[in-house]
């Protein structure tokens, strides 16, 4: 067990930015750090090691990291021996430039350098190196069998693949996460079994584009993998993200329909509502094809929820394009949409495109888009009034310990006054009495059922 100078167990602070894949990566890094004696703390000032697992998909994410880097500079001055490292996508993108900008950073590790985390810390603790930078890219698979310290006790993130081959013109991910590499099905299934054995009731399969899983090793495609996971004893619910429309198959839709545990929630990021902008984004599908997918989902899995991602202000976007987007959103009627302002990312083709949209115009259009979507979400949720839904209990809400929260299979957030018998992970029945734009409020009915495998 590693001790600090006071003879105490060493403590680590982990800051995580960005997507669920970054959260999953952080769980593995924490597992590795536990093997050399580090325990987690939520207070940076207590830490002997500070590690930021970073995102660079949008400028706002990088700004948050740089703000934290500045904050940590003061801690480094106060605490001798404090080790500070940057990992993840921003580390892969910036590399040595991070240390030139902020010399108090001790190490920088790229997105596929989990196996170098412990050696880097050992080098620094032994003072054999002043700085460690390792962002050299390899297309090798991530090592299997790494220890994992999962957050919470309910839902487990399970990565099924790494990287992306799509090269959307606005996106930095393929450049910082590399080409697609699918894990072997047996390794994924073993990890799911381990998670369920530890008591996790819900698993979420992760990938930049889960629909292209298995194209490299061809041992199983994504629907095949879902069917394998479906048969694991102890699972209550299976979710997945993210799904690219160009690879979404009817086989996948049928698999969801025919399953017991795969949730009837399709997150299908369209990104925009005009063929002109979709082509400029290099998305690989037309609106006609996307409409076919939506029709297939709604005919095959009635009652499924449909959500999406939308980007406002892509280079060259005109008011006419934006009007097309609003019309498309009104036509499809998503349960919810995650809306973003286009953010210029150096190294991507879109960063050099002509006719960049002014910030004020982007913000005004985003406001209008959100107003349209909010109205649609409210109308869809109103249909739940008086209906009873199955909810997986998550626990007390953030603002009121007497009000508990959970999610439906269709990923609707539900709030209700706790009755006293509920436990996180239980499947309960809640009667919806007060639908709102972003959530549903209701009253407890009874315990729905226990997990029966």
N, C-alpha and C positions, 0 to 999 in steps of 0.2 A: 504494500500500500504506500503510495507516494504521500509524503508529508511536506508541509511548508515549514518555514524556519521556526514557527511557534510549536511545531510538533503536531499540527492539526492536519486532517485530511484536506487535500487541495480541492478548491472549488472552481467550477467553470460557469461562465455566463454565456448562453447561446442566444443570439439575436437572429431571427429568421424573417426574411423579406420575400414577397412574391407568391408563387403558386403552390399548389398542394405537393408538387414534385419536390420543391425546396423543403417543405415540411418533412416529407419522407426522407430526403437526404439527411436532414438534420437529425432525425431519429437514429439513423445509422452512425452518424458521426458521434452522437452522444453515447451510443453503445460502445464504440471504439474507445472513447475517452474513459468510460467506466472501467475498461480493462486495465488501465494504468493508474487507477485510483482517484479519478476526478469525480466529484459529486456536483450535481447541478444546484445553482443558486439563481434566484430571480433578482438579486441585488448586485449590480455591476461593481459597486465599491467593495464587496466582499470577495470578488473573484481573483483567483491567481491566473486564470486563463479566460480571455474574452474572445469568442469566435462569432463572426457575423457571416451567415450564409445568405448571399446577396442575389438580387434580381436586377436586370438591366432592360427589361422589356419596354418600360416607359421611363421617361426622364424623371418623373416624380419619384419613382422607386430609387433611382440613383441619388437624387437630392436627399432623400431620407438617410441613405447610407452615409453620404458625405457629412451630414449633420451629426450623425452618431460618431463618426471617425473623429470629428473635432472635439466632441464631448469626451471621448476616451483619452485624448491627448493629455487632458488635465489629470486624469487618473494615473496615467503612466508616470507623470512627474511626481505624484504623491507616493506611489507604491513601487518600490524597487522589486525587480524580478517579475512584475506583471507581464505576461505574454499576450500579445494581441495579434489575431490573424483574420484574414478575409478569405472566404471560400465562395464557391458558386459562380453564377453567370457573370456577374460584374468582375470577379477576379479573373475569369477566363478572358474576358474582353479587354481588360485594362492591364493585367499583368504587372510588369515592373513599373509602369507609370503610376500605379497606386503608391508605391513606396517613395518614388521621387516626389510625389505630391504631399505625402504624409509619412515622413521617415520613422515615425513612432510605430508604424505597422511592422510587425516582426516576420510574418509569413503570409504568402499569397498562394492558394492552391486552386487549380482549375476544377472544372465540373466532373472530371472522371479520375480524380486523384485521391479518392478515399483512402487507398492503401498507403498514401504518403503522409497522412495526418500524424500518426504516431511517430514515425521517424523524424518529421519536421520538429515536433515538440521536443523530442529527445535531444536533437541537435542544439536547439535553443537553450534548453535547461542546462545542458552540459557546457554551454558557451562555446561550442565548436563552430558556431556560425552566428553572424550578426543578423542576417536576413536569409530567409528561404523563399525562393520563388519557383514554383513548378506548375507550368501551364502547358507543357509539351503535350501535343495531342496524339492519342493513339485511338484506333478503332477497336481496341480490345474490349471484351465484355467486362462489365462491372464484376468485381469478385463476388462470389456467392458465399453464403454462410456468415455474413457479417452480423455481429450482435446488434440488436435493435431495442431501443428504449422508446416505446410508443407513448404518445400523449393520450391521456384519458384512459377510459376502460371500456368504451363502447364501440367506436369505429376505428378500423385499422386501414391505413394507406398501404396498398401493395403495388409497387411499380412492376409493370409487365414488360416495359421496353424503355429505351432511352434514345434521345435524339429525334431528328425530324428530317424528312427528305423533301418537304413541300416547297420551301423557299418562296413563301409569300413575300412580295416586294417590300412590305413594311416591317417585316419581322426579323429580329436578331437571333432567334432561338437556334436555327440550324448552324449558325456560325459559332455559337458558344456551347452547344450541346452535341454537335456532330451529327453524323448520319444515323439513321434508324438502326438500332440493335435490339432484337427481341430476346428476352430471357427464354430459357427452355421451359416448356409447359410443366415438367415435373418439378422444377425448382420453384415455380410460382405456386403450384398446388401444395407443395410441402410448406411453403411460408404461410399460405392460407390456413392449412391444418394447424400449424403452430399457433397462429393468432386465435383461432377458435378454441383451441385447447387452453389458451390463457384467458378465455372468457369474453373475447370480442364478439359481438353479436352481428355487426355489420362490417362488410369489407368494401372498399372502393378501389377498383383497379385503375392504375394511373399510366398514362402515356401521352405524349404530345399529340398522337393520332392513333388511338387504340384500334381503329378500324383497319389499319394496315399491319396489325400484329401478325407475326409469323411469315411475312413475305420473304424474309431472309432465310430462316432455317426450314420453313415449309413443313414443320412437324404438326402444326395446328393453326387454324385461323382464329380470329377473335370469337366468332360464335362457338366454335369447338371448345375454346378455353372457357367460355362462360358455362357451357354445358358441364364441363369437368368440375368447375367450382360449384355449380348448382347441386352436385351430388355429395358435397362434403357435409358431414353431420355437424349440427350445431349452428349453422348459418341461419340467420333470420332474414337478412337483406343483403343484396349485392347491388352495388352501384359502379359506375365507371365514368371516366373523363380523360381526355376530351375526344369528341367524335368529329371527324372531318367529313363534310357532306360528300366529297367526291368518292370516298371509299365506303360509304354506308350502304350495306347490302340488304336485300329483302330477307336473306337468311338470318341476319342479325335481328331484324324486326320480328320474324317468326319465332326466333329463340326467346325473345322477351315475352311474346304472347304465350308460349307454351311452358314457361317456367313457373315455379312456385315462389322463388326468392328474388329473382331479378326485378328491380323496381321499374314501374311503368313511367319512367321519366326520360325523355329524349332531349339531351342538350345538343343542338345541332347549329353551330355557329355559322350564320350566313355572312356576317361581316358587313354586307351592304345590300341595297335593294335595286341595283341597276346593273345590267350586263356590262356597260362601259366601265364602271368602277371595278367590278369583279375581275374583268380582264386585266385592268391596270394593276390590280392586287395580285394577279397570278393565282387565283383561287382554284382554277381547274374545273369549274362547273358553271352552268348557266342558271338563270332564274327558272327557266322551264324545267330543268332537271331537279332543282331544289323543290319546286312545287310538286313534282312527281313523288319525291321522298316524303313530303309532308302528307300528301294524299294517302300514300301507302301506310304510313304510321297510323293515321287516324282511322283508316278502314280496317287495318289488321289488329290494332290494339286500341279499341274504343275506350275513352276515358283517360288515356295517357296524357301527361302534361308535356308541353313543348316549350323549351327556352332557347335563348340564342345569345350571341355576342354581336354587337354593332359598333362600328368605328365611324365617327363623324369627323369630317374635315380632311379626308385623304386628299393628296395633291390633285388638283384639277377638278375637285368637286364644285359644281355650279349649283345655283339655286334650283335649277330644273332637276339636276341629279338628286338633290336633297328632297324635293317634292316627290320624286319616284320612290325614294326610300320610305317616306311617310306613308305613301299609298300602299307600298308592299307590307309594311308593318300592320296597317289597318286590314289588309287582306288576309294575312296569315293568322293574326290574332294569337300572339305568343302569351303564355302564362306569365312570363317575365323575360326581360331582356337586360343583359349586362352591357351598359353603354360606356364608350370610351372616346375621349378626344384623341385624334391621331397625334402620335408623338414621334418626332424625327429621331431616327436612330442611325448614327454614323456607321457606314459600312453596309447599309442596305440600299438597294436600288431606288426606293422611294425617296430617300434623303436627297437625291440629286435631281428629282423630277421638277419640271417647271410648274408654275402656278400653285405654289404653296399657299394654303388658305390662311388668312390672318387669324390670330388667336381670338380676337373679339368675335369674328364671324363663327368660328368653331364653337365657342361657348354659347352663343345665341342659338345656334342650330341644335346643340345638345339639349338645351333647355326645352326647345319645342318638341324634340323627339321624346324626351322623358315625359312630357305632359301627355302626349298621345299614348305612350305605352302604359303610363300609370292609369289612365282611364280604362284601357282594355283589361289590365290586370284586375282592376276593381270590379269590372263587370263579370269577368270569369269567376272570381272568388265569390261573388254574390250568389252564384248558382249552388254553392255549398251550404247556404243557409238552410237549417233544419235537417241537414243530412248528418249521418254518423260516419266517422272516418276512423280507420286504423292508424294509430300513432305510435311510433317508437319513442319511448320516454328518454329524454336526454338529461333532465334535471332542473334545478331551480333556474328561473330567468335571471338575467344580470341585475335587474332593478328591483325585484321583489321576490324574496325567498319563498313566499307563500304562493306564488304563481309559478307553475312549472311549464316547461316547454318540450316540444318534440316535433317530429316530422312525419308527414304522411309518406306513403310509398311514392307519391308523385312529387315529393320534395317541398310540400307546403309546410311552412312553420305554423305550429298550433300552440296556443297558450290556454291554460285553464287553471282554476283554483285547485290546489292540491287537496286530495282526499285523505292522504296519510298512508295508503297502502302501496303507492306507486314506487317503483325502483328504476333507476336508469337501466335501459335495455328491455324493460317490459313492453309488450305490445298491448296497448289499451284502446278502448273505444271512447271517442270524444264526440259529442253532438255539437255541431257548429251553430252558434247563436249570433255571432257578430263578425261577419267577414269584413276584412279591411284590404287595402291595396297590397300590402306586402306580407300579411299574415292573416291567420284565422283565429278567432277566439271562440271558446266553447265551454261546455260543461262535461264533467266526468260521467261516464255511463257505467262501465264495468271493465274488469280485466278481459281482454279479448281472447288471448290464448298464450300458452307457453310454447317455446321452441320445441318442435317435435322431430327435428332433423329433416 
